[in-house]
Amino acid sequence: MGLIYCRKNKEKLHLMTEKAKRDYELVMLARDKGDQKAYADLLEAYREPVYYMLLKMTRSTLDADDLTIEAFGKAFRCLDDYSPEYAFSTWLFRIATNNCIDFIRKNRAQTISMDDDNESNPGYVATQVRNMASETVSPEDELISLQQKNYIRNIVSKLKPHYKTLVEMRYFDEMSYEEISKQLNMPLGSVKAKLFRARILLQEIIRQNPQK
């Protein structure tokens, strides 16, 4: 059975373009050997195309950014399911598109609920509670905020040193990509790709270490 599967895969690889073959080799390195450079190369190759596709769908830079991270995260977690029957880019874009459609549907449903001007509607009541709560900051809120910051710093500390440094510079020191590139003497594209990878890793760590 394994021999038949390998033979079919070789036949599919033979029909692939050079770009598709390169992507497949990167996928195999990432999946089978956990090769970080392979992950980074896939991110670098498709991060912007995926982002701009999602930006067209959501019309929100923040949503597109978050959904791009989710798309790569889901793709990288499901590399065992990938087959050379399709180009990696086709498979990745399908994941990103389906995830975005789900997001838009959920967001649309929540918006309708929140905008329903009816005090008997739980969405309406929840909105009023949030609005009232946001008017003042209590000592308890300040404590929660401090706890959240400590929680985030603790999560970041679990990253490998080179990722940890990049995240701290970008999000704690609020440095631009260009400033980080100059300070670390690292190509701008590498800074963006590694930060992107770091954010995916952070999401995985947060899932495994939920805040209590």
BADRENKOL-837147 format. One line per field, with one value per residue: y, z, x of N, C-alpha, C in turn; chain; residue number from 1; residue in one letter. Coordinates in Angstrom, 1 decimal. Atoms other than C-alpha are relative to their C-alpha. Layout:
<zamars>
n.py = [Y  ...]
n.pz = [Z  ...]
n.px = [X  ...]
ca.py = [Y  ...]
ca.pz = [Z  ...]
ca.px = [X  ...]
c.py = [Y  ...]
c.pz = [Z  ...]
c.px = [X  ...]
c = [A  ...]
k = [NUM  ...]
r = [A  ...]
</zamars>
This chain:
<zamars>
n.py = [-1.2  -1.2  -0.1  -0.6  -1.4  -0.7  -0.1  -1.0  -1.3  -0.3  -0.3  -1.3  -0.9  -0.1  -0.9  -1.3  -1.1  -0.1  -0.7  0.9  1.0  -0.6  -0.1  1.3  0.3  -0.8  0.6  1.2  -0.3  -0.6  1.0  1.2  -0.3  -1.2  -1.0  -1.4  -0.8  0.3  -0.8  -1.4  -0.2  0.1  -1.2  -1.1  0.2  -0.1  -0.8  -1.2  0.4  0.4  -1.2  -0.9  0.6  -0.2  -1.5  -0.2  0.6  -0.5  -1.4  -0.4  0.4  0.8  1.3  0.7  0.4  1.2  1.1  0.6  0.8  1.2  0.8  0.7  0.8  1.2  0.8  0.7  1.1  1.1  0.4  1.4  0.2  -0.5  0.9  -0.6  -0.1  -1.4  -0.9  -0.5  -1.3  0.3  0.6  -1.1  -1.0  0.5  -0.1  -1.5  -0.4  0.6  -0.5  -1.4  0.0  0.3  -1.2  -1.1  0.4  -0.2  -1.5  -0.6  0.4  -0.8  -1.4  -0.1  0.1  -1.2  -1.2  0.1  -1.0  0.6  0.3  1.4  0.8  0.1  -0.8  -1.4  -0.1  0.2  -1.2  -1.0  0.3  -0.3  -1.4  -0.5  0.4  -0.7  -1.4  -0.2  1.1  0.3  0.6  1.4  0.0  -0.3  1.2  1.0  -0.4  0.4  1.4  0.4  -0.3  1.0  1.2  -0.1  0.0  1.4  0.8  -0.4  0.6  1.4  0.1  0.1  -1.3  -0.9  -0.4  -0.8  -1.4  -0.7  -0.3  -1.1  -1.3  -0.4  -0.3  -0.6  -1.2  -0.7  -0.4  0.3  1.0  -0.6  -0.2  1.3  0.5  -0.7  0.3  1.3  0.2  1.2  -0.5  -0.4  1.1  1.0  -0.5  0.2  1.5  0.6  -0.5  0.7  1.3  -0.2  -0.2  1.3  0.8  -0.5  0.5  1.4  0.0  -0.5  1.1  1.1  -0.6  -1.0  -0.9  0.5]
n.pz = [0.0  -0.1  1.3  1.0  -0.3  0.4  1.5  0.5  -0.3  0.9  1.3  -0.1  0.0  1.3  0.8  -0.7  0.4  -0.9  -1.2  -0.9  -0.5  -1.1  -1.1  -0.6  -0.7  -1.3  -0.9  -0.5  -0.9  -1.2  -0.6  -0.4  -0.7  -0.8  0.5  -0.2  1.2  1.0  -0.4  0.3  1.5  0.5  -0.5  0.8  1.4  0.1  -1.0  0.6  0.9  -0.9  -0.7  0.9  0.4  -1.2  -0.1  0.9  -0.5  -1.3  0.0  -1.3  -0.1  -1.2  0.3  1.0  -0.6  -0.9  0.8  0.7  -1.0  -0.2  1.2  -0.1  -1.2  0.4  1.0  -0.5  -0.9  0.8  1.1  0.3  0.9  1.3  1.0  1.2  1.0  0.2  -0.3  -1.4  0.0  0.2  -1.3  -1.0  0.2  -0.3  -1.4  -0.3  0.5  -0.9  -1.4  0.1  0.2  -1.3  -0.8  0.5  -0.4  -1.4  -0.3  0.4  -1.0  -1.3  0.3  0.0  -1.4  -0.8  0.5  -0.2  -1.1  -0.7  -1.4  -0.3  0.8  -0.8  0.6  -0.4  -1.4  -0.1  0.5  -1.0  -1.1  0.4  0.1  -1.3  -0.6  0.6  -0.4  -1.1  -0.2  -1.4  -0.4  0.5  1.5  0.1  -0.4  1.1  1.1  -0.4  0.0  1.4  0.5  -0.6  0.7  1.3  -0.1  -0.4  1.3  0.9  -0.5  0.4  1.3  0.2  -0.2  1.2  0.2  -1.2  0.2  1.0  -0.6  -1.0  0.7  0.8  -0.7  -1.3  0.3  1.0  1.1  1.3  0.6  0.5  -1.2  -0.4  1.0  -0.1  -1.3  0.0  1.2  0.6  1.2  -0.4  0.2  -1.0  -1.3  0.1  0.1  -1.3  -0.9  0.4  -0.6  -1.5  -0.4  0.1  -1.1  -1.2  0.0  -0.4  -1.4  -0.7  0.0  -1.0  -1.3  -0.2  -1.1  -1.1]
n.px = [0.8  -0.9  -0.7  0.9  0.1  -1.2  0.0  1.0  -0.6  -1.1  0.6  0.5  -1.1  -0.5  0.8  0.0  -0.9  -1.2  0.4  0.8  -1.0  -0.8  0.9  0.2  -1.2  0.0  1.0  -0.5  -1.0  0.7  0.8  -0.8  -1.2  0.2  -1.0  0.5  -0.2  1.0  1.2  -0.3  0.0  1.4  0.6  -0.5  0.5  1.5  0.6  0.6  1.1  1.1  0.4  0.8  1.3  0.9  0.3  1.1  1.2  0.4  -0.1  -0.5  -1.4  -0.1  0.6  -0.8  -1.3  0.3  0.4  -1.2  -0.7  0.8  -0.1  -1.3  0.0  0.8  -0.7  -1.1  0.4  0.7  -0.9  0.2  1.2  -0.3  -0.4  -0.5  1.0  0.2  -1.2  0.1  0.6  1.4  0.5  -0.1  1.0  1.3  0.1  0.2  1.3  1.0  0.0  0.5  1.4  0.5  -0.2  1.0  1.4  0.2  -0.1  1.3  1.0  -0.2  0.4  1.4  0.5  -0.4  0.7  1.4  0.3  1.1  -0.6  0.2  -1.0  -1.2  -1.0  0.2  -0.4  -1.5  -0.6  0.2  -0.8  -1.4  -0.2  0.0  -1.2  -1.1  -0.1  -0.9  -1.0  0.0  -1.3  0.0  -0.3  -1.4  -0.7  0.2  -0.9  -1.4  -0.1  0.0  -1.3  -0.9  0.3  -0.5  -1.5  -0.4  0.2  -1.1  -1.3  -0.1  -0.5  -1.4  -0.6  0.1  1.4  0.3  -0.6  0.7  1.3  -0.2  -0.3  1.2  1.3  -0.2  -0.7  0.7  -0.9  0.5  -0.8  -1.3  -0.9  -0.4  -0.9  -1.3  -0.6  -0.4  -0.7  0.8  0.8  1.3  0.8  -0.3  0.6  1.4  0.4  -0.2  1.0  1.2  -0.2  0.0  1.3  0.7  -0.5  0.6  1.4  0.0  -0.3  1.2  0.9  -0.5  -0.1  1.1  -0.1  0.9]
ca.py = [0.0  2.4  1.6  2.4  5.7  6.7  5.8  7.9  10.8  10.5  10.6  13.7  15.4  14.7  16.7  19.7  23.0  23.8  26.2  23.6  21.0  23.5  24.1  20.4  19.9  22.7  21.1  17.8  19.4  21.3  18.3  15.5  17.4  20.4  22.6  26.2  27.6  25.7  27.2  30.6  30.2  29.1  32.1  34.5  33.1  33.3  35.7  38.8  37.0  35.5  38.7  40.8  38.2  38.3  42.1  42.1  39.8  41.5  45.1  45.3  45.3  44.0  41.2  40.3  40.2  37.9  35.7  35.3  34.1  31.7  30.4  29.6  28.2  25.8  24.8  24.1  22.0  20.0  19.3  15.6  16.1  17.8  15.9  16.8  16.3  20.0  22.8  23.9  27.4  26.1  24.1  27.1  29.5  27.2  27.0  30.8  31.3  28.9  30.2  33.8  32.9  31.3  34.4  36.8  34.7  34.7  38.4  39.2  37.2  39.0  42.4  41.8  40.7  43.7  46.2  45.0  47.9  45.7  45.6  42.1  41.0  39.6  41.2  44.6  44.0  42.8  45.9  48.2  46.4  46.7  50.4  51.1  49.1  51.0  54.4  53.9  51.9  50.3  49.1  45.5  46.4  47.8  44.6  42.4  44.5  44.0  40.3  40.1  41.9  39.5  36.6  37.8  38.4  34.9  33.4  35.4  34.1  30.6  31.4  30.6  33.5  34.9  34.9  36.4  39.3  40.1  40.0  42.2  44.8  44.9  44.8  45.8  48.4  49.4  49.5  49.5  46.7  49.0  49.9  46.2  45.4  48.0  47.2  43.5  43.9  41.5  41.8  43.4  40.4  38.1  40.3  40.2  36.4  35.6  37.8  36.2  32.8  34.0  35.0  31.6  30.0  32.3  31.3  27.6  28.4  30.3  27.4  25.0  27.5  29.2  32.1  31.1]
ca.pz = [0.0  0.9  -2.4  -4.4  -2.5  -3.1  -6.8  -7.2  -5.4  -7.7  -10.7  -9.4  -8.7  -12.2  -13.5  -11.1  -12.1  -10.7  -8.2  -7.0  -6.7  -4.6  -2.4  -1.9  -0.9  1.7  3.0  3.4  5.2  7.6  8.2  8.5  10.0  11.6  9.5  10.6  7.5  5.4  7.4  7.0  3.2  2.8  4.9  2.9  -0.4  0.4  3.3  1.2  -1.5  1.3  3.2  0.2  -0.8  2.8  2.8  -0.3  1.4  4.8  3.9  7.3  7.7  11.3  10.3  7.3  9.4  12.1  9.5  7.6  10.8  11.4  7.8  8.1  11.6  10.3  7.3  9.2  11.8  9.0  6.8  7.2  5.2  2.3  -0.9  -4.1  -5.9  -5.5  -5.5  -1.9  -2.8  -4.0  -0.7  1.4  -0.3  0.1  3.8  4.0  2.0  4.0  7.3  6.2  5.0  8.4  10.1  8.0  8.7  12.4  12.5  10.5  12.9  15.9  14.2  13.6  17.2  18.6  16.4  17.2  19.2  21.5  25.3  25.4  23.0  25.0  22.4  23.2  27.0  26.6  24.6  27.3  30.0  28.1  27.4  31.1  32.2  29.8  31.3  34.4  35.3  38.7  40.7  39.8  36.1  36.6  38.4  35.6  33.1  35.0  35.3  31.5  30.8  33.1  31.4  28.0  29.0  30.5  27.2  25.2  27.4  26.2  22.7  21.4  22.0  18.4  18.2  21.8  20.9  17.8  19.6  22.4  20.0  17.9  20.5  23.8  22.5  19.7  17.1  13.4  11.1  9.6  13.0  13.9  10.6  11.1  14.8  14.2  10.8  9.3  5.9  6.2  4.7  7.2  10.1  8.8  8.1  11.5  13.4  11.5  12.5  16.1  16.3  15.1  17.7  20.4  19.4  19.9  23.3  24.4  23.4  25.5  28.4  28.8  31.1  34.5]
ca.px = [0.0  2.8  4.6  1.5  1.1  4.7  4.4  1.3  3.0  6.0  3.7  2.0  5.3  6.4  3.5  4.1  5.7  9.1  7.5  5.1  7.9  9.9  6.9  6.3  9.9  9.6  6.4  8.1  11.0  8.7  6.4  9.0  11.9  10.4  12.7  12.2  13.7  11.2  8.4  9.9  10.3  6.7  5.6  7.7  6.4  2.7  2.2  1.5  -0.7  -2.8  -3.0  -4.2  -6.8  -8.2  -8.0  -10.3  -12.7  -12.8  -11.9  -10.1  -6.3  -6.7  -9.0  -6.9  -3.7  -5.3  -6.9  -3.6  -2.0  -4.9  -4.6  -0.9  -1.4  -4.1  -2.1  1.0  -0.9  -2.5  0.6  -0.1  -3.3  -1.5  -1.1  0.8  -2.5  -2.9  -0.2  0.5  -0.6  -4.0  -4.4  -3.3  -5.6  -8.6  -7.9  -7.6  -10.8  -12.9  -11.7  -12.4  -15.9  -16.6  -15.3  -17.5  -20.6  -20.0  -19.1  -22.3  -24.4  -22.9  -23.4  -27.0  -27.5  -25.7  -27.5  -30.9  -32.3  -34.4  -33.8  -35.1  -32.3  -29.3  -27.0  -28.4  -28.1  -24.5  -23.7  -25.1  -23.2  -19.9  -20.5  -21.2  -18.2  -15.9  -16.7  -14.6  -11.5  -11.7  -8.7  -9.8  -9.6  -6.1  -5.1  -6.5  -4.6  -1.4  -2.0  -2.7  0.6  2.5  0.7  1.7  5.4  5.5  4.1  6.7  9.5  8.7  9.8  13.2  15.7  15.7  11.9  11.6  13.9  12.0  8.6  9.9  11.3  8.2  5.4  7.0  9.4  7.1  9.9  9.1  10.2  12.8  14.2  14.4  16.1  18.8  19.4  19.7  21.4  18.7  17.0  13.6  11.9  13.5  12.3  8.7  8.7  10.2  7.8  5.0  6.3  6.7  3.1  1.9  4.1  2.7  -0.9  0.1  1.7  -1.4  -3.6  -1.5  -1.3  -4.7  -4.9  -6.5]
c.py = [1.3  0.2  0.6  1.5  0.8  0.1  1.0  1.4  0.4  0.4  1.4  1.1  0.2  1.0  1.5  1.0  0.0  0.7  -0.9  -1.1  0.6  0.1  -1.3  -0.4  0.7  -0.6  -1.2  0.3  0.5  -1.1  -1.1  0.3  1.2  1.2  1.4  0.9  -0.3  0.7  1.4  0.3  -0.1  1.3  1.2  0.0  0.4  1.0  1.2  -0.4  -0.4  1.2  0.9  -0.7  0.1  1.4  0.3  -0.5  0.7  1.6  0.6  -0.5  -0.8  -1.4  -0.8  -0.5  -1.2  -1.2  -0.6  -0.9  -1.3  -1.0  -0.8  -1.0  -1.3  -0.9  -0.7  -1.1  -1.2  -0.5  -1.5  -0.3  0.5  -1.1  0.7  0.0  1.4  0.8  0.5  1.3  -0.1  -0.5  1.1  1.0  -0.5  0.0  1.4  0.5  -0.5  0.5  1.4  0.0  -0.3  1.2  1.1  -0.4  0.2  1.5  0.7  -0.3  0.8  1.5  0.2  -0.1  1.2  1.3  0.0  0.8  -0.5  -0.4  -1.4  -0.9  -0.1  0.7  1.4  0.2  0.0  1.3  1.1  -0.2  0.4  1.5  0.6  -0.4  0.8  1.4  0.3  -1.2  -0.2  -0.6  -1.5  -0.1  0.2  -1.3  -1.1  0.4  -0.4  -1.5  -0.5  0.3  -1.0  -1.3  0.0  -0.1  -1.4  -0.9  0.3  -0.6  -1.4  -0.2  -0.2  1.4  1.0  0.5  1.0  1.4  0.8  0.5  1.2  1.3  0.6  0.5  0.6  1.3  0.9  0.5  -0.4  -1.1  0.5  0.2  -1.4  -0.5  0.6  -0.4  -1.4  -0.4  -1.3  0.6  0.2  -1.2  -1.1  0.4  -0.3  -1.5  -0.6  0.5  -0.7  -1.4  0.0  0.1  -1.3  -0.9  0.5  -0.5  -1.5  -0.1  0.4  -1.1  -1.1  0.6  1.1  0.8  -0.4  1.2]
c.pz = [0.0  -1.3  -1.0  0.3  -0.4  -1.5  -0.5  0.3  -1.0  -1.3  0.0  0.0  -1.3  -0.8  0.6  -0.7  0.9  1.3  0.9  0.6  1.2  1.3  0.7  0.8  1.3  1.0  0.7  1.1  1.3  0.7  0.6  0.9  0.9  -0.4  0.1  -1.2  -1.1  0.3  -0.4  -1.5  -0.5  0.4  -0.9  -1.4  -0.1  1.0  -0.6  -0.9  0.9  0.7  -0.9  -0.5  1.2  0.2  -0.9  0.5  1.3  0.0  1.4  0.1  1.2  -0.2  -0.9  0.6  0.9  -0.8  -0.8  1.0  0.2  -1.2  0.0  1.2  -0.3  -1.0  0.5  1.0  -0.8  -1.2  -0.3  -1.0  -1.4  -0.9  -1.3  -1.1  -0.4  0.3  1.5  0.0  -0.2  1.3  1.0  -0.2  0.3  1.5  0.4  -0.3  0.9  1.4  0.0  -0.2  1.3  0.9  -0.4  0.4  1.5  0.4  -0.4  0.9  1.3  -0.2  0.0  1.4  0.8  -0.4  0.1  1.2  0.8  1.4  0.4  -0.7  0.9  -0.6  0.4  1.5  0.2  -0.4  1.1  1.2  -0.3  -0.1  1.4  0.7  -0.5  0.4  1.1  0.1  1.5  0.3  -0.4  -1.4  -0.2  0.4  -1.1  -1.1  0.3  -0.1  -1.5  -0.6  0.5  -0.7  -1.4  0.0  0.3  -1.2  -0.9  0.4  -0.4  -1.4  0.0  0.0  -1.2  -0.3  1.2  -0.2  -1.0  0.5  1.0  -0.6  -0.7  0.9  1.4  -0.1  -1.1  -1.1  -1.3  -0.6  -0.5  1.1  0.5  -1.0  0.1  1.3  0.0  -1.3  -0.8  -1.1  0.5  -0.2  1.0  1.3  -0.1  0.1  1.4  1.1  -0.3  0.6  1.5  0.5  -0.1  1.2  1.3  0.1  0.5  1.5  0.8  0.1  1.0  1.4  0.2  1.2  1.0  0.8]
c.px = [0.9  0.7  -0.9  -0.2  1.2  0.1  -0.9  0.5  1.1  -0.6  -0.6  1.1  0.6  -0.8  0.0  1.0  1.2  -0.3  -0.7  0.8  0.8  -0.9  -0.2  1.2  0.1  -1.0  0.5  1.1  -0.6  -0.8  0.8  1.2  -0.1  1.0  -0.6  0.2  -1.0  -1.3  0.1  -0.1  -1.4  -0.8  0.3  -0.6  -1.4  -0.7  -0.7  -1.2  -1.2  -0.6  -0.9  -1.3  -1.0  -0.4  -1.2  -1.3  -0.5  0.0  0.5  1.4  0.2  -0.5  0.8  1.3  -0.3  -0.4  1.1  0.8  -0.7  0.2  1.3  0.0  -0.8  0.7  1.2  -0.3  -0.5  0.9  -0.1  -1.1  0.3  0.5  0.4  -1.1  -0.4  1.3  -0.2  -0.7  -1.5  -0.6  0.0  -1.1  -1.4  -0.2  -0.3  -1.4  -1.1  0.0  -0.5  -1.5  -0.7  0.0  -1.0  -1.4  -0.2  0.0  -1.3  -1.1  0.1  -0.4  -1.5  -0.6  0.3  -0.8  -1.5  -0.4  -1.2  0.6  -0.2  1.0  1.3  1.2  0.0  0.4  1.5  0.7  0.0  0.9  1.5  0.2  0.1  1.3  1.2  0.1  1.0  0.9  0.2  1.4  0.1  0.4  1.5  0.8  0.0  0.9  1.4  0.2  0.1  1.4  1.0  -0.2  0.7  1.6  0.4  -0.1  1.2  1.3  0.2  0.5  1.5  0.6  -0.2  -1.4  -0.4  0.5  -0.8  -1.4  0.1  0.3  -1.2  -1.2  0.2  0.7  -0.6  0.9  -0.6  0.8  1.3  1.0  0.6  1.1  1.4  0.7  0.6  0.9  -0.6  -0.8  -1.4  -1.0  0.1  -0.7  -1.5  -0.4  0.2  -1.0  -1.3  0.0  -0.1  -1.4  -0.8  0.4  -0.6  -1.5  0.0  0.3  -1.2  -1.1  0.3  0.1  -1.0  0.1  -1.1  -0.4]
c = [A  A  A  A  A  A  A  A  A  A  A  A  A  A  A  A  A  A  A  A  A  A  A  A  A  A  A  A  A  A  A  A  A  A  A  A  A  A  A  A  A  A  A  A  A  A  A  A  A  A  A  A  A  A  A  A  A  A  A  A  A  A  A  A  A  A  A  A  A  A  A  A  A  A  A  A  A  A  A  A  A  A  A  A  A  A  A  A  A  A  A  A  A  A  A  A  A  A  A  A  A  A  A  A  A  A  A  A  A  A  A  A  A  A  A  A  A  A  A  A  A  A  A  A  A  A  A  A  A  A  A  A  A  A  A  A  A  A  A  A  A  A  A  A  A  A  A  A  A  A  A  A  A  A  A  A  A  A  A  A  A  A  A  A  A  A  A  A  A  A  A  A  A  A  A  A  A  A  A  A  A  A  A  A  A  A  A  A  A  A  A  A  A  A  A  A  A  A  A  A  A  A  A  A  A  A  A  A  A  A  A  A]
k = [1  2  3  4  5  6  7  8  9  10  11  12  13  14  15  16  17  18  19  20  21  22  23  24  25  26  27  28  29  30  31  32  33  34  35  36  37  38  39  40  41  42  43  44  45  46  47  48  49  50  51  52  53  54  55  56  57  58  59  60  61  62  63  64  65  66  67  68  69  70  71  72  73  74  75  76  77  78  79  80  81  82  83  84  85  86  87  88  89  90  91  92  93  94  95  96  97  98  99  100  101  102  103  104  105  106  107  108  109  110  111  112  113  114  115  116  117  118  119  120  121  122  123  124  125  126  127  128  129  130  131  132  133  134  135  136  137  138  139  140  141  142  143  144  145  146  147  148  149  150  151  152  153  154  155  156  157  158  159  160  161  162  163  164  165  166  167  168  169  170  171  172  173  174  175  176  177  178  179  180  181  182  183  184  185  186  187  188  189  190  191  192  193  194  195  196  197  198  199  200  201  202  203  204  205  206  207  208  209  210  211  212]
r = [M  G  L  I  Y  C  R  K  N  K  E  K  L  H  L  M  T  E  K  A  K  R  D  Y  E  L  V  M  L  A  R  D  K  G  D  Q  K  A  Y  A  D  L  L  E  A  Y  R  E  P  V  Y  Y  M  L  L  K  M  T  R  S  T  L  D  A  D  D  L  T  I  E  A  F  G  K  A  F  R  C  L  D  D  Y  S  P  E  Y  A  F  S  T  W  L  F  R  I  A  T  N  N  C  I  D  F  I  R  K  N  R  A  Q  T  I  S  M  D  D  D  N  E  S  N  P  G  Y  V  A  T  Q  V  R  N  M  A  S  E  T  V  S  P  E  D  E  L  I  S  L  Q  Q  K  N  Y  I  R  N  I  V  S  K  L  K  P  H  Y  K  T  L  V  E  M  R  Y  F  D  E  M  S  Y  E  E  I  S  K  Q  L  N  M  P  L  G  S  V  K  A  K  L  F  R  A  R  I  L  L  Q  E  I  I  R  Q  N  P  Q  K]
</zamars>
